[in-house]
Amino acid sequence: MKAVILAGGFGSRLQPLTSIRPKPMVPLLNKPVLEYTIEHLKRHGMTELILALCWKSSIIERHFGDGSAYGVRISYVREKEPLGTAGCLKAAEPLLQDTFLVISGDTVSSFDLAEGTAAHKKSGCMATIFAASKSQTGEYGTLIADGSGKVMEFLEKPHKTEVYSESINSGLYVFEPEILEYIDSREPQDISRDVLPKLLKRGVNMHQAAGYWSDIGSHGEYRSAQFDMLDGVKLISPDWALNGTGEKPVCIEEGCFIEQGAILEGPLLIGSGTVVEKGSRIGPYAIIGAGSHIESDAVIRHSILWDLQQIRSGAVIEGAVIASRCDIYPYSELKMGSVLGENVILEGENIVQNQVKIWPGQVIGKAVQVEDSFCGRYFAEEALFMKRGRIELSPAYGGSVQSAKAAQAFAAACGKTGILCGTDGNTQSSLLAAIFTESLRSFGCPVMIEKTPVSPSGLRNGCCNLNKMGLYFLQDNETVFLHLFDASGQIISSEIERSIETHFQQATMAVSSSAGTKTKITGLEKELAAVLSGCHANGLNIGIELDELASRFHKIILEKSGFRTFVHTPAQQFITDQDFTFRLNEKEQTLELAGSQGMLPLTGTVLREVMQVDAGTDTPIQLLYALLQKMKTCPHTAEQLNLYSKAVCKFISCKAGFEGRLLGQIILEEEYENVHLAEGVNIRHGESSWTRIAASREDAMLTVITVDRQPEVAEKMNTVYSNKINTFKSEK
């Protein structure tokens, strides 16, 4: 069987390590990642290999040649422009006449390829995906399959609240050549995004692979994979063995000179020809490349150094990654998570702070503390988005700098998109909005700014009317929250959020030869008031609990429309003489219904699935308006709402990151035609009878809501699902 190795990616998440060399050539234990992949294929009898190349292709070709030195035969497919993971397969079509395997050239695994190909043949499907098991929060594509392994749904990098399985797409496939008919050669195509969804009806098989897998997709994972190998995870490369002894071996390659008095603490690996002077301390968990020189009293722990390093006396390196040919002068310190590209010089007594990345070729002057983008590109490993579509900015802790950097990432991700910006009118939110929008203008983005204070719903309504992406700045105590919306007024998608996050982490520069325009407008809140004026109680006794922001903008007009309003406080008790009571929260952009067992979410999905109400934009105001309008014309809607208010609701805590595993096991036990995945796992039992299980956006918790016309049936079913979840928890 032939194998196609995808080796054309840019390795963006590993920059600056991949600024000069392609990710498949990044070393693991002083050997390129791609060598491990080729060895893995050869062990399973696959010696006819096709390498799909794009970025820095000549480096890979020079290293591997025709493959004879590795006992394989290599053909190359060279992309002038990126074709995507599927597009390069189309380019290789003349070479793919039979069943073939596709594997990424920048991952490491110990999967049994023979077992997976046998499962593919047995399935009779056109495609088989090797699935790895991994707790995740949305970094990888998620697979949902039935008991036979047939893929029922494929979710490409879902938001962390939409992870329904721990079976992730490992990027390793077995395909029949007919799959090439589903690839459009006219534009870049991605296997998981563009091809697999087309094949679901034809049948896609999932093979749950056992063993080690890592895509070394971040600097942390890059370090962890090598430390795993130092710890003896030989499944990664059974042919490779440490030449040291004991549980924590000290591995020294040929030609090294270790002076007496140097302290070596395993596990560690020192590459060939390296000199380690007396008084230096190496390890534990240290990897030093070939031809390096470690001077006296230097300290290197939990770090990876590529080849040809010059580490001078008294330098301290803790938890760092340093690419080739760097020169670290005396008494410099590299802190946890710092990364240096190739050919960087620190001229002495420098401090490179946590998580700072310095691009190749930088020279940092003596005694300079590197903590921001003046000397290198700085970015924090912590997530930019704390919630879906929301960024927290603290003026007291560099909020203005973070705002400018976030604007840079937004411009890089979204291009010169027209922006609509509004604030709550507070001083700090207005200040950070000005910094953000002026930064956007410097990158060429046209900006439209609402001059007067506006509610989030008012801005979202304006986004929809003006077809512009939206930014809303809201101050809460000492923190300013930035909400981002798309041009239809919805919270930005997971895909856009990930793109902004990636550009923020990489400190990508957006470039423009001219500034974007600035236009000031007014009246967004008046436009929303016109919508609110159409909300009427329709003879029902309806109460609406408002948060402080909603009260400020909407209280008067809601009361004029016949609603009873009150402002929420922590000790607030609901007034029980209402037919229905809603909680409208502008700050969190949520609408809830007061139920007999607590507050119940009224999301766009709940309204569509349960009450057949389509609100268009899922702002709390639009949801409320659409629901009341439907109740006016359809009495059945009020009955459904009343039934929903009597739902049984339970909250079950779980270990953070394991929500997807629990939801996946629930799905496996259900008939999939009764399951709908939207904002959680929705299981329909019959007419007006269903259960919804969803992960919390805030806490490590699952919410189980069950509705049925018979309260005792609802209670019983809710208990069944709650007990299942608790049983699954105890099994882990």
C-alpha positions as CSV (number, residue, x, y, z in Angstrom):
1,M,0.0,0.0,0.0
2,K,1.3,3.5,-0.8
3,A,1.3,6.2,1.8
4,V,1.0,10.0,1.3
5,I,2.8,12.1,3.9
6,L,1.4,15.6,4.3
7,A,4.5,17.7,4.9
8,G,3.6,21.1,3.3
9,G,2.2,23.0,6.3
10,F,3.6,26.2,7.7
11,G,3.7,25.0,11.3
12,S,2.4,28.4,12.4
13,R,1.7,27.4,16.0
14,L,5.3,26.4,16.5
15,Q,6.8,29.8,15.4
16,P,9.4,31.0,15.8
17,L,10.9,27.5,15.6
18,T,9.4,27.1,12.2
19,S,10.3,30.5,10.8
20,I,13.3,29.1,9.0
21,R,12.7,25.3,8.8
22,P,9.4,23.4,8.0
23,K,7.7,21.7,11.0
24,P,8.4,18.2,9.7
25,M,12.1,19.0,10.1
26,V,11.8,20.2,13.7
27,P,13.9,17.8,15.8
28,L,12.7,15.3,18.4
29,L,15.6,14.0,20.4
30,N,18.0,15.5,17.8
31,K,16.2,13.8,14.8
32,P,13.6,15.4,12.5
33,V,10.0,14.5,13.2
34,L,9.5,13.3,9.7
35,E,12.2,10.6,10.1
36,Y,10.0,9.0,12.9
37,T,7.0,9.0,10.5
38,I,9.0,7.3,7.7
39,E,10.3,4.7,10.1
40,H,6.8,4.1,11.4
41,L,5.5,3.5,7.8
42,K,8.5,1.2,7.0
43,R,7.9,-1.0,10.1
44,H,4.4,-1.6,8.7
45,G,5.7,-2.6,5.2
46,M,4.8,0.7,3.5
47,T,7.9,1.7,1.5
48,E,6.2,3.5,-1.5
49,L,5.9,7.0,-0.1
50,I,4.6,10.2,-1.6
51,L,5.6,13.5,0.1
52,A,3.4,16.5,-0.5
53,L,5.5,19.6,0.0
54,C,5.0,23.3,0.0
55,W,6.7,25.5,2.7
56,K,10.5,25.2,2.5
57,S,10.2,22.1,0.4
58,S,13.9,22.1,-0.6
59,I,15.0,21.5,2.9
60,I,13.0,18.3,3.1
61,E,14.1,17.1,-0.4
62,R,17.8,17.7,0.4
63,H,17.5,15.7,3.6
64,F,15.6,12.6,2.4
65,G,16.5,12.5,-1.3
66,D,14.9,9.5,-3.1
67,G,14.5,7.7,0.3
68,S,17.1,5.0,-0.4
69,A,19.1,5.9,2.7
70,Y,16.0,5.1,4.8
71,G,15.0,1.9,2.9
72,V,12.0,3.5,1.1
73,R,11.2,5.0,-2.2
74,I,10.0,8.6,-2.2
75,S,8.1,10.6,-4.8
76,Y,7.4,14.3,-4.4
77,V,4.4,16.4,-5.1
78,R,5.4,20.1,-5.0
79,E,2.8,22.8,-4.4
80,K,3.5,26.2,-5.8
81,E,0.6,27.6,-3.8
82,P,-0.9,25.8,-0.7
83,L,-3.5,23.3,-2.0
84,G,-4.8,22.2,1.4
85,T,-4.6,18.7,2.8
86,A,-7.1,17.4,0.2
87,G,-5.9,19.5,-2.7
88,C,-2.4,17.9,-2.6
89,L,-4.1,14.4,-2.8
90,K,-5.8,15.6,-6.0
91,A,-2.4,16.7,-7.3
92,A,-1.0,13.2,-6.6
93,E,-4.0,11.5,-8.3
94,P,-1.8,9.8,-11.1
95,L,0.1,8.0,-8.4
96,L,-2.9,6.9,-6.4
97,Q,-4.7,4.1,-8.3
98,D,-5.3,1.8,-5.3
99,T,-6.2,2.0,-1.6
100,F,-3.7,4.4,0.1
101,L,-2.9,5.7,3.5
102,V,-2.6,9.4,4.4
103,I,-0.5,10.5,7.4
104,S,0.8,13.8,8.7
105,G,4.5,14.3,8.5
106,D,4.6,16.5,11.6
107,T,2.9,14.2,14.2
108,V,4.3,11.2,16.1
109,S,2.3,8.1,17.0
110,S,2.6,4.4,17.7
111,F,-0.7,3.4,16.0
112,D,-0.9,-0.1,14.5
113,L,-1.3,0.8,10.8
114,A,-2.0,-2.9,9.8
115,E,-4.9,-3.1,12.3
116,G,-6.3,0.1,10.9
117,T,-6.1,-0.9,7.3
118,A,-7.7,-4.3,8.1
119,A,-10.6,-2.4,9.8
120,H,-10.9,-0.3,6.7
121,K,-11.2,-3.3,4.4
122,K,-13.7,-4.9,6.7
123,S,-15.9,-1.8,6.8
124,G,-16.4,-1.5,3.1
125,C,-16.3,2.3,3.4
126,M,-14.5,4.7,1.1
127,A,-12.7,6.3,4.0
128,T,-11.5,5.3,7.4
129,I,-10.3,7.8,10.1
130,F,-7.9,6.8,12.8
131,A,-9.3,8.3,15.9
132,A,-7.2,9.1,19.0
133,S,-8.6,9.4,22.5
134,K,-7.8,12.7,24.0
135,S,-9.5,15.0,26.5
136,Q,-9.8,18.3,24.8
137,T,-11.5,21.7,24.8
138,G,-11.9,22.2,21.1
139,E,-8.4,22.0,19.6
140,Y,-9.2,19.0,17.4
141,G,-11.9,17.7,15.1
142,T,-14.3,15.5,17.0
143,L,-15.8,12.2,15.7
144,I,-19.1,10.8,16.8
145,A,-19.7,7.2,15.7
146,D,-22.2,4.4,16.4
147,G,-21.3,1.1,18.0
148,S,-20.1,-0.4,14.6
149,G,-17.7,2.5,14.0
150,K,-19.8,4.3,11.4
151,V,-19.2,8.0,11.7
152,M,-22.5,9.8,12.4
153,E,-21.2,13.3,12.8
154,F,-17.9,15.2,12.3
155,L,-17.4,18.4,14.2
156,E,-14.3,20.4,13.0
157,K,-12.6,21.9,16.1
158,P,-15.8,22.7,18.1
159,H,-16.1,25.2,20.9
160,K,-15.3,23.7,24.2
161,T,-19.0,23.7,25.2
162,E,-19.8,21.7,22.1
163,V,-17.3,18.8,22.6
164,Y,-19.4,15.6,22.6
165,S,-16.7,13.0,22.3
166,E,-13.1,12.2,23.2
167,S,-12.6,10.5,19.8
168,I,-10.5,13.0,17.9
169,N,-9.4,13.1,14.3
170,S,-5.7,12.2,14.4
171,G,-5.1,13.2,10.7
172,L,-4.4,9.6,9.7
173,Y,-6.6,8.1,7.1
174,V,-7.1,5.1,4.8
175,F,-8.8,6.1,1.5
176,E,-10.0,4.4,-1.6
177,P,-9.0,6.2,-4.8
178,E,-12.6,7.1,-5.5
179,I,-12.4,9.8,-2.8
180,L,-10.4,11.9,-5.3
181,E,-13.6,12.5,-7.2
182,Y,-14.9,14.5,-4.3
183,I,-12.0,17.0,-4.3
184,D,-12.3,20.2,-6.3
185,S,-9.0,20.9,-7.9
186,R,-9.9,24.6,-8.6
187,E,-9.3,25.8,-5.1
188,P,-7.6,24.7,-1.9
189,Q,-9.4,21.9,-0.2
190,D,-9.2,20.5,3.3
191,I,-9.9,16.8,4.1
192,S,-11.8,17.4,7.3
193,R,-13.6,20.5,6.4
194,D,-14.4,20.0,2.7
195,V,-14.2,16.3,1.9
196,L,-15.3,14.2,4.9
197,P,-18.7,15.9,5.3
198,K,-19.5,15.0,1.7
199,L,-18.7,11.3,2.4
200,L,-20.9,10.9,5.6
201,K,-23.9,9.6,3.6
202,R,-21.7,7.2,1.7
203,G,-20.3,5.9,4.9
204,V,-17.1,6.8,6.8
205,N,-15.5,4.4,9.2
206,M,-13.8,5.3,12.5
207,H,-11.0,3.1,13.8
208,Q,-10.4,3.8,17.4
209,A,-6.6,3.5,17.5
210,A,-4.7,2.5,20.6
211,G,-1.3,3.9,21.5
212,Y,0.7,7.1,21.7
213,W,-0.2,10.2,19.5
214,S,0.9,13.8,19.6
215,D,0.6,16.5,16.9
216,I,3.3,18.6,18.7
217,G,0.9,21.5,17.9
218,S,2.2,23.8,20.6
219,H,5.5,24.6,22.3
220,G,4.3,22.8,25.4
221,E,3.3,19.7,23.5
222,Y,6.6,19.8,21.6
223,R,8.5,19.7,24.9
224,S,6.2,17.0,26.4
225,A,6.6,14.6,23.5
226,Q,10.4,14.6,23.9
227,F,10.1,14.3,27.7
228,D,7.8,11.3,27.1
229,M,10.6,9.7,25.0
230,L,13.2,10.4,27.7
231,D,10.8,8.7,30.1
232,G,11.0,5.6,27.9
233,V,7.8,5.8,25.8
234,K,9.6,3.7,23.2
235,L,6.3,3.0,21.4
236,I,7.0,6.3,19.6
237,S,10.1,4.7,18.0
238,P,10.8,1.1,19.1
239,D,14.1,1.1,17.2
240,W,15.4,4.0,19.3
241,A,16.8,3.2,22.8
242,L,18.5,5.4,25.4
243,N,22.2,4.5,25.8
244,G,22.0,5.3,29.5
245,T,21.0,3.0,32.3
246,G,18.5,3.2,35.2
247,E,15.1,4.8,35.5
248,K,16.5,8.3,34.8
249,P,19.3,7.6,32.2
250,V,21.9,10.1,31.2
251,C,22.4,9.6,27.5
252,I,25.6,11.0,26.0
253,E,26.3,10.6,22.2
254,E,29.7,10.0,20.6
255,G,32.4,12.6,20.7
256,C,31.2,14.5,23.7
257,F,33.6,16.0,26.3
258,I,32.1,16.2,29.9
259,E,34.5,17.9,32.3
260,Q,34.9,16.5,35.8
261,G,32.7,18.5,38.1
262,A,29.8,18.9,35.7
263,I,26.6,17.8,37.3
264,L,24.3,15.7,35.1
265,E,20.8,14.6,36.3
266,G,18.8,12.3,34.2
267,P,16.8,11.8,32.2
268,L,18.7,13.8,29.6
269,L,20.3,13.6,26.2
270,I,23.5,15.3,25.1
271,G,24.2,15.4,21.4
272,S,27.4,14.3,19.7
273,G,30.5,16.6,19.9
274,T,29.1,18.7,22.7
275,V,31.4,20.1,25.4
276,V,30.1,20.5,29.0
277,E,32.4,22.4,31.3
278,K,32.8,21.9,35.1
279,G,30.3,23.5,37.5
280,S,27.5,23.4,35.0
281,R,24.2,21.6,35.9
282,I,22.3,19.8,33.2
283,G,18.9,18.2,33.8
284,P,16.6,16.7,34.6
285,Y,14.7,16.6,31.3
286,A,17.2,18.4,29.2
287,I,18.0,17.8,25.5
288,I,21.1,19.4,24.0
289,G,21.8,19.3,20.3
290,A,25.1,18.3,18.6
291,G,28.1,20.5,18.5
292,S,27.1,22.7,21.5
293,H,29.3,24.3,24.1
294,I,28.0,24.6,27.7
295,E,30.4,26.8,29.8
296,S,31.0,26.6,33.5
297,D,28.2,27.2,36.0
298,A,25.5,27.2,33.4
299,V,22.1,25.7,34.4
300,I,19.8,23.9,31.9
301,R,16.6,22.2,33.2
302,H,13.4,21.0,31.5
303,S,14.6,22.6,28.3
304,I,15.3,21.7,24.7
305,L,18.3,23.1,22.9
306,W,18.9,22.4,19.2
307,D,22.4,22.0,17.7
308,L,25.4,24.4,17.7
309,Q,24.5,26.3,20.9
310,Q,26.9,28.6,22.8
311,I,25.7,28.8,26.4
312,R,28.1,31.0,28.4
313,S,29.0,30.9,32.1
314,G,26.3,31.5,34.6
315,A,23.4,31.4,32.1
316,V,20.2,29.8,33.5
317,I,17.7,28.1,31.2
318,E,14.5,26.8,32.7
319,G,11.6,25.3,30.6
320,A,12.8,26.9,27.4
321,V,13.2,25.9,23.8
322,I,16.1,27.3,21.9
323,A,16.5,26.8,18.1
324,S,19.9,26.3,16.4
325,R,23.0,28.5,16.6
326,C,22.0,30.8,19.4
327,D,24.6,32.5,21.7
328,I,23.5,33.1,25.3
329,Y,26.1,35.4,27.0
330,P,26.9,35.2,30.8
331,Y,24.2,35.5,33.5
332,S,21.3,35.6,31.1
333,E,18.1,33.9,32.2
334,L,15.4,32.2,30.1
335,K,12.2,31.6,32.0
336,M,9.5,28.9,31.6
337,G,7.8,28.8,28.2
338,S,10.3,31.1,26.5
339,V,11.2,30.2,22.9
340,L,14.2,31.5,20.8
341,G,14.3,31.2,17.1
342,E,17.5,30.4,15.2
343,N,20.6,32.7,15.4
344,V,19.4,34.7,18.4
345,I,22.1,36.5,20.5
346,L,21.5,37.6,24.1
347,E,24.4,39.9,25.0
348,G,24.4,39.1,28.7
349,E,22.6,39.6,31.9
350,N,19.3,39.4,30.0
351,I,16.0,38.1,31.4
352,V,13.6,36.6,28.9
353,Q,10.3,36.4,30.7
354,N,7.8,33.6,30.8
355,Q,6.2,32.8,27.4
356,V,8.2,35.3,25.5
357,K,9.1,34.3,21.9
358,I,12.0,35.9,20.1
359,W,12.1,35.7,16.3
360,P,15.3,34.4,14.4
361,G,18.3,36.7,14.1
362,Q,17.4,39.1,16.9
363,V,20.2,40.6,18.9
364,I,19.2,41.6,22.4
365,G,21.5,44.2,24.1
366,K,23.2,43.6,27.4
367,A,21.0,43.7,30.5
368,V,17.8,44.2,28.5
369,Q,14.7,42.4,30.0
370,V,12.7,40.9,27.2
371,E,9.0,41.0,28.1
372,D,7.3,42.8,25.2
373,S,7.4,43.3,21.4
374,F,10.2,45.9,21.4
375,C,12.9,43.3,21.4
376,G,10.9,40.3,20.2
377,R,7.4,39.2,19.6
378,Y,5.6,38.6,22.9
379,F,2.4,36.7,23.5
380,A,0.9,34.9,26.5
381,E,0.1,31.2,26.3
382,E,-3.1,31.9,28.3
383,A,-6.2,32.0,26.1
384,L,-7.3,35.4,24.8
385,F,-11.0,34.5,24.9
386,M,-12.2,33.7,28.3
387,K,-15.7,32.9,27.1
388,R,-17.2,32.3,23.7
389,G,-16.7,35.6,21.7
390,R,-15.6,37.6,24.8
391,I,-12.2,39.0,25.8
392,E,-11.4,40.4,29.2
393,L,-9.2,43.5,29.4
394,S,-8.0,44.9,32.7
395,P,-6.8,48.6,32.5
396,A,-4.8,48.1,35.7
397,Y,-2.8,45.2,34.2
398,G,-1.9,46.3,30.7
399,G,-5.3,46.4,29.2
400,S,-4.4,49.1,26.8
401,V,-1.4,47.1,25.4
402,Q,-3.5,44.0,25.2
403,S,-6.3,45.9,23.4
404,A,-3.9,47.1,20.8
405,K,-2.4,43.6,20.3
406,A,-5.9,42.1,20.2
407,A,-6.8,44.6,17.5
408,Q,-3.7,43.5,15.5
409,A,-4.8,39.9,15.8
410,F,-8.4,40.8,14.8
411,A,-7.1,42.6,11.7
412,A,-4.8,39.7,10.7
413,A,-7.7,37.2,11.1
414,C,-10.6,39.2,9.6
415,G,-8.8,41.4,7.1
416,K,-10.0,45.0,6.3
417,T,-13.6,44.2,7.4
418,G,-16.0,47.0,8.2
419,I,-16.5,47.3,12.0
420,L,-19.3,48.7,14.1
421,C,-18.2,49.6,17.6
422,G,-20.2,50.6,20.7
423,T,-19.7,51.0,24.4
424,D,-21.7,51.2,27.6
425,G,-20.5,54.8,28.0
426,N,-18.2,54.2,30.9
427,T,-14.7,55.8,31.0
428,Q,-12.5,52.7,30.8
429,S,-14.6,51.0,28.2
430,S,-14.6,54.1,26.0
431,L,-10.8,54.4,26.4
432,L,-10.1,50.8,25.4
433,A,-12.6,51.1,22.6
434,A,-10.7,54.1,21.2
435,I,-7.4,52.3,21.4
436,F,-8.8,49.2,19.7
437,T,-10.6,51.0,16.9
438,E,-7.6,53.4,16.2
439,S,-5.4,50.3,16.1
440,L,-7.8,48.7,13.6
441,R,-7.7,51.9,11.5
442,S,-3.9,51.8,11.4
443,F,-4.2,48.3,9.9
444,G,-6.6,49.6,7.2
445,C,-9.9,48.6,8.7
446,P,-12.8,51.0,8.3
447,V,-14.6,51.7,11.6
448,M,-18.1,53.0,12.3
449,I,-18.5,54.2,15.9
450,E,-21.8,54.8,17.8
451,K,-21.4,58.1,19.6
452,T,-23.9,57.5,22.4
453,P,-24.0,54.6,24.9
454,V,-25.7,51.5,23.5
455,S,-26.7,48.1,24.9
456,P,-25.1,44.9,23.5
457,S,-28.4,44.0,21.9
458,G,-28.6,47.4,20.3
459,L,-25.2,47.0,18.8
460,R,-26.0,43.5,17.6
461,N,-29.2,44.7,15.9
462,G,-27.0,47.4,14.2
463,C,-24.6,44.7,13.0
464,C,-27.4,42.8,11.3
465,N,-28.9,46.0,9.7
466,L,-25.6,47.4,8.5
467,N,-23.9,44.0,7.7
468,K,-20.8,44.8,9.8
469,M,-18.9,42.9,12.4
470,G,-19.4,44.3,15.9
471,L,-17.3,45.2,18.9
472,Y,-18.9,46.0,22.2
473,F,-17.0,47.3,25.2
474,L,-18.6,46.9,28.6
475,Q,-17.0,47.9,32.0
476,D,-17.7,45.8,35.1
477,N,-15.8,47.0,38.2
478,E,-12.1,47.0,37.2
479,T,-12.5,44.9,34.1
480,V,-13.6,45.8,30.6
481,F,-15.2,43.0,28.6
482,L,-15.0,43.1,24.8
483,H,-17.8,41.2,23.0
484,L,-17.3,40.3,19.3
485,F,-20.1,39.7,16.9
486,D,-20.3,38.7,13.2
487,A,-22.1,40.7,10.5
488,S,-25.4,39.0,11.2
489,G,-25.2,40.0,14.9
490,Q,-24.4,36.6,16.2
491,I,-21.5,35.8,18.6
492,I,-18.5,35.1,16.4
493,S,-18.1,31.5,15.4
494,S,-15.5,29.1,16.9
495,E,-13.6,29.2,13.7
496,I,-13.2,33.0,13.7
497,E,-12.4,33.0,17.4
498,R,-9.6,30.4,16.9
499,S,-8.2,32.4,14.0
500,I,-8.0,35.5,16.2
501,E,-6.5,33.5,19.1
502,T,-3.9,32.0,16.8
503,H,-2.9,35.4,15.3
504,F,-2.7,36.8,18.9
505,Q,-0.4,34.0,20.0
506,Q,1.8,34.4,17.0
507,A,1.8,38.2,17.2
508,T,1.0,38.3,13.5
509,M,1.5,41.7,11.9
510,A,-1.3,43.1,9.8
511,V,0.0,45.6,7.2
512,S,-1.7,48.4,5.4
513,S,-0.5,51.3,3.3
514,S,-3.4,53.5,4.3
515,A,-5.5,54.1,7.4
516,G,-9.1,52.9,7.6
517,T,-11.9,55.4,7.6
518,K,-13.7,56.5,10.8
519,T,-17.5,57.3,10.7
520,K,-19.5,58.4,13.7
521,I,-23.2,57.5,13.9
522,T,-26.0,57.7,16.4
523,G,-29.4,56.0,16.9
524,L,-28.6,52.3,17.3
525,E,-30.5,52.1,20.6
526,K,-33.5,53.9,19.1
527,E,-33.6,51.2,16.3
528,L,-33.7,48.5,19.0
529,A,-36.4,50.4,20.9
530,A,-38.6,50.1,17.8
531,V,-38.2,46.3,18.2
532,L,-38.9,46.4,21.9
533,S,-42.1,48.5,21.4
534,G,-43.5,45.6,19.4
535,C,-43.2,43.3,22.5
536,H,-46.6,43.1,24.3
537,A,-47.8,40.9,27.1
538,N,-50.8,39.9,25.1
539,G,-53.1,39.7,28.2
540,L,-50.6,37.5,30.1
541,N,-49.1,38.6,33.4
542,I,-45.4,38.6,32.5
543,G,-42.5,39.6,34.6
544,I,-39.1,40.4,33.3
545,E,-36.1,40.4,35.6
546,L,-33.4,42.7,34.3
547,D,-29.7,42.9,35.0
548,E,-28.3,46.4,35.7
549,L,-27.4,47.0,32.1
550,A,-30.7,45.8,30.7
551,S,-32.5,47.9,33.3
552,R,-30.6,51.0,32.2
553,F,-31.5,50.6,28.6
554,H,-34.8,48.8,28.4
555,K,-36.8,49.2,31.7
556,I,-39.0,52.1,30.7
557,I,-40.0,50.9,27.3
558,L,-40.8,47.4,28.6
559,E,-43.0,48.8,31.3
560,K,-44.8,50.9,28.8
561,S,-45.5,47.7,26.8
562,G,-47.3,46.1,29.9
563,F,-44.5,44.1,31.4
564,R,-43.7,44.0,35.1
565,T,-40.0,44.6,35.5
566,F,-37.6,44.3,38.4
567,V,-33.9,44.5,38.8
568,H,-32.0,41.3,39.7
569,T,-30.1,41.2,43.0
570,P,-28.4,38.1,44.6
571,A,-31.2,37.9,47.2
572,Q,-34.0,38.5,44.7
573,Q,-36.9,36.1,45.0
574,F,-39.2,35.7,42.1
575,I,-42.7,37.1,42.4
576,T,-44.9,34.1,42.1
577,D,-48.1,35.7,40.7
578,Q,-46.7,35.9,37.1
579,D,-47.9,33.6,34.3
580,F,-44.3,33.7,33.1
581,T,-41.1,35.3,34.4
582,F,-38.1,35.9,32.2
583,R,-34.6,36.9,33.1
584,L,-33.0,39.2,30.5
585,N,-29.3,39.6,31.0
586,E,-27.6,42.1,28.7
587,K,-24.1,41.7,30.2
588,E,-24.1,37.9,29.6
589,Q,-26.3,38.1,26.5
590,T,-28.7,35.5,27.8
591,L,-32.5,35.0,28.2
592,E,-33.8,32.6,30.7
593,L,-37.2,31.3,31.9
594,A,-38.0,30.9,35.6
595,G,-38.9,27.3,36.1
596,S,-40.2,25.3,39.0
597,Q,-36.6,24.0,39.6
598,G,-34.6,27.1,38.7
599,M,-33.6,29.1,35.7
600,L,-33.9,27.5,32.3
601,P,-32.0,28.7,29.2
602,L,-34.0,30.2,26.3
603,T,-31.5,29.9,23.5
604,G,-32.0,30.1,19.8
605,T,-31.8,26.3,19.7
606,V,-34.3,25.8,22.5
607,L,-36.8,28.2,20.8
608,R,-36.4,26.5,17.4
609,E,-36.4,22.9,18.6
610,V,-39.0,23.1,21.4
611,M,-41.3,26.0,20.3
612,Q,-40.7,26.2,16.6
613,V,-39.7,29.9,17.0
614,D,-37.0,31.3,14.8
615,A,-35.7,34.6,16.1
616,G,-33.0,35.2,13.5
617,T,-30.4,37.0,15.6
618,D,-30.0,35.3,19.0
619,T,-29.9,38.4,21.1
620,P,-31.9,38.2,24.3
621,I,-34.2,41.0,23.0
622,Q,-34.8,39.3,19.6
623,L,-35.4,36.0,21.3
624,L,-38.0,37.5,23.7
625,Y,-39.7,39.5,20.8
626,A,-39.9,36.4,18.6
627,L,-41.3,34.2,21.4
628,L,-44.0,36.8,22.4
629,Q,-45.0,37.3,18.7
630,K,-45.4,33.6,18.2
631,M,-47.4,33.3,21.5
632,K,-49.8,36.0,20.1
633,T,-50.5,34.0,16.9
634,C,-50.1,30.4,18.2
635,P,-51.6,29.5,21.6
636,H,-49.7,26.2,21.4
637,T,-46.5,28.1,22.0
638,A,-47.6,29.3,25.4
639,E,-48.5,25.7,26.2
640,Q,-45.0,24.6,25.3
641,L,-43.5,27.4,27.3
642,N,-45.5,26.4,30.3
643,L,-44.5,22.8,29.9
644,Y,-40.9,23.8,29.7
645,S,-41.2,25.9,32.9
646,K,-42.0,22.6,34.7
647,A,-38.9,20.9,33.4
648,V,-36.8,18.8,35.8
649,C,-33.3,20.3,36.0
650,K,-30.2,18.8,37.7
651,F,-26.6,19.8,37.8
652,I,-23.8,17.3,37.9
653,S,-20.2,18.3,38.5
654,C,-17.4,16.6,36.6
655,K,-13.7,16.8,36.1
656,A,-12.7,19.8,33.9
657,G,-12.0,18.7,30.4
658,F,-14.0,15.4,30.7
659,E,-17.4,16.8,29.7
660,G,-16.9,15.5,26.1
661,R,-16.1,12.0,27.3
662,L,-19.3,11.8,29.3
663,L,-21.5,13.3,26.6
664,G,-19.9,10.9,24.1
665,Q,-20.9,7.9,26.2
666,I,-24.5,9.2,26.5
667,I,-24.6,9.5,22.7
668,L,-23.4,5.9,22.2
669,E,-26.2,4.6,24.3
670,E,-28.9,6.3,22.3
671,E,-30.5,5.7,18.9
672,Y,-28.7,8.3,16.9
673,E,-31.9,9.3,14.9
674,N,-33.3,10.5,18.2
675,V,-30.2,12.7,19.0
676,H,-29.7,16.3,17.9
677,L,-26.4,18.0,18.7
678,A,-26.9,21.8,19.2
679,E,-25.7,23.6,22.3
680,G,-25.7,20.2,23.9
681,V,-27.0,16.7,23.4
682,N,-30.7,16.8,22.7
683,I,-32.5,13.5,23.0
684,R,-36.1,13.3,21.8
685,H,-38.3,10.6,23.6
686,G,-41.6,11.4,21.9
687,E,-44.1,14.2,21.4
688,S,-43.3,17.0,23.9
689,S,-40.9,14.7,25.7
690,W,-37.1,15.3,25.6
691,T,-33.9,15.6,27.5
692,R,-31.1,18.1,27.0
693,I,-27.6,17.5,28.4
694,A,-25.2,20.4,28.0
695,A,-21.8,21.5,29.4
696,S,-21.7,24.6,31.4
697,R,-19.9,27.6,29.9
698,E,-18.6,28.6,33.3
699,D,-17.9,25.5,35.4
700,A,-16.9,21.9,35.0
701,M,-20.5,20.8,35.1
702,L,-23.2,19.2,33.1
703,T,-26.8,20.4,33.1
704,V,-29.6,17.8,32.6
705,I,-33.0,19.1,31.7
706,T,-36.0,16.8,31.0
707,V,-39.4,17.8,29.8
708,D,-42.6,15.6,29.7
709,R,-46.3,16.2,30.0
710,Q,-46.3,13.9,33.0
711,P,-44.1,15.3,35.8
712,E,-43.3,11.9,37.3
713,V,-42.1,10.6,33.9
714,A,-39.9,13.7,33.5
715,E,-38.4,13.1,37.0
716,K,-37.8,9.4,36.3
717,M,-36.1,10.0,32.9
718,N,-33.9,12.8,34.4
719,T,-32.9,10.5,37.1
720,V,-31.9,7.8,34.6
721,Y,-29.6,10.2,32.7
722,S,-28.2,11.7,35.8
723,N,-27.4,8.2,37.2
724,K,-25.8,7.3,33.9
725,I,-23.5,10.3,34.0
726,N,-22.5,9.5,37.6
727,T,-21.8,5.9,36.7
728,F,-19.6,7.0,33.8
729,K,-17.8,9.3,36.1
730,S,-17.1,6.5,38.6
731,E,-15.8,4.3,35.9
732,K,-13.0,6.8,35.1
